[in-house]
Amino acid sequence: MAFVEFGLNGIFLGAVFGLLALAIAVVWMTTDVVDVATGSYAAAAGMVAVWAGPPWGALLGILAATALSGTMGVIFLIFRRLGATRDTILIVLCTIAYTFVIESALQSVFGTDNRFFPSVPGAFDVAGVFLTFQGVFAFLLAVVLLAGLLAALRWSPAGLLMRASAISAKSASLTGIPVRRVQFVVFLLGGAIAGVAGVLASMSIGVSYSSGFALSIVAFSGAVVLGRVTVSLAFTGGLLIGLAIALGQAYLPQGWDAATAPILIVAVLCSGLVSRDMFHGARP
Amino acid sequence: MTRSVRLSRISPVLIILGIAITLAIAGEVRPSIYATSVTIGFFSLLALPLGLLYGQGGAISLAQGGFAAVGAFTTAILTVKFGWSPFASLVVSVGLPAILAFVIARPLLRLPELSLALVTISLVMIFKVVFERAERLTGGYNGITGIAPLPIIGVERSYAHWTVWTAVLIVAYCYASYVESGRGRALNAIRVDRLLAESTGTNVALELSSLFSLSAGIAGFAGWFYAHYIGFMAPDSLDPTLSANILFMVVLGGRKSVLGPIVGASLFTLASDLLPGTVTQGMIFGSLLIVILVFFPDGIVSPGMMRWTRRRATTIPEAKNTPGVRLERA
């Protein structure tokens, strides 16, 4: 029973990581940039939400995260405008530097405490398995968001533009799609999703100014762990990472669970499961 | 060997010697400058080999800080817990990261740049968890205190200054000679096109692995020096942020030249000393980094400037048709 309880709570925790992995994957697929600052958008969203308090704090937090990722989007556009063939790794380094900026800003405004947004109260018990309403809420919200995103990508005109730009930016631009504008919108979308994840994180594990980088690493491991990078696989990967971390917390000696995500990244990327093309922006 | 080639090996070394002497003179006037100069030297030792690996060989690594931490913890454990002499532990401090790097290099260095960056930073995070958790050896979060200063050098700052800068000079000379040699050209060929380099008889895997291992060994040496200089080592002393910063030093200073990493290291150290407020520093500094990365992607000491000191440019220009896709605005 304990195993099932740890497992289910891990999957509920994984909903947060799943959303973050989703945010990273969407931006990565469309712009070829792994946005290392994604976790920091989430941390910022959580901190702003706690500061403003319920009920509107959550919305404000998500808006803050979107504004931050929008700024990154602008930096990306300037970078590409100045040199279209420049090495993508430089813009990834920019996102690492941006992480420093956000961390420092959060620390000077909100201090160093780990902060919590009021969570959904209550808990229940199903056949001896003890679960919180907060966990169920986070999981359901994440699944609804995922379904919404998938539906939007599948059927809406904007989703069609995004998919076209992700498959081949070059062909998309030849057919008259404003690829740069689409990429900017995707940055905003990624920020908003990360913002939701951040508010959810502040309701369960709490967020501090320095959570961002660790969250990004966990989310990235979720995005790649299943080998192919797609929207739904990234989300599933995030759930699995949550599960692995929760089981690690329960059964490994204390503290070793922090190594779960980095070990998975090393294992998955070195084994060549993820196609090399994912890192070159030359997908068919 | 033509005169210009010999000049191009010597001139960066002379410039670095000039910097070291200037800093030493300034240090005699104001002793606090010695502390800054030792830090610059330490960062340069980490950044220089990465400059060779990334700037010339095109293989990025975010693990330099991690390898330095391995070297530092090795000597801390061996000297404090087992009573070794610092010079005996030096062998292990350099050897362990070098061997570790050589073993993990093959699967790693096959990876494309971006995934290599993420894998190496993950490695550093794993190292950190190990340091925090192997409490009996590393002292956990508290780390190891009371690491004895090096014999002869002791706590005398000017000696520490000359030790670290001598090491920088040697590494810089080797870097410059390497780039001029046939193997250096092979390394440039690897960066531009690995398959082509392989087809002309370069053993790409071996070249990159040994270079990766060498840079880890030098980082181990820097860590060894750091541990004995500061006298204290904890998992937070040399953390993943440092590894990222080392890469920034290389990119900012100019990854294509010998002097670039040293210029980057100096700028970093001076900026963190001069910018006000430790908390707000990240904002100013991060923004500066972004501006430089976006507007001057080749760094401060770029090939254009190098041609001024070198008669003959040996760096092969980047191939124009690699990664990014050229896009027309719709």
Interface residues (C-beta under 8 A of the other chain):
Chain A: D32 V34 I75 I78 F79 R80 L82 G83 A84 T85 R86 D87 T88 I89 L90 I91 V92 L93 C94 I96 A97 Y98 T99 F100 V101 E103 S104 A105 Q107 S108 A169 K170 S173 L174 G176 I177 P178 V179 R180 F213 I217 F220 S221 P253 G255 W256 A258 A259 A261 P262 I263 I265 V266 L269 C270 S271 G272 V274 R276 F279 H280 G281 A282
Chain B: I60 P107 L108 R110 L111 P112 E113 L114 S115 A117 L118 V119 I121 S122 L123 M125 I126 V129 V130 E132 R133 P240 T241 A244 L247 F248 V251 G277 V279 T280 Q281 G282 M283 F285 G286 S287 L289 I290 L293 V294 F295 P297 K320 N321 T322 P323 G324 V325 R326 L327 E328 R329 A330
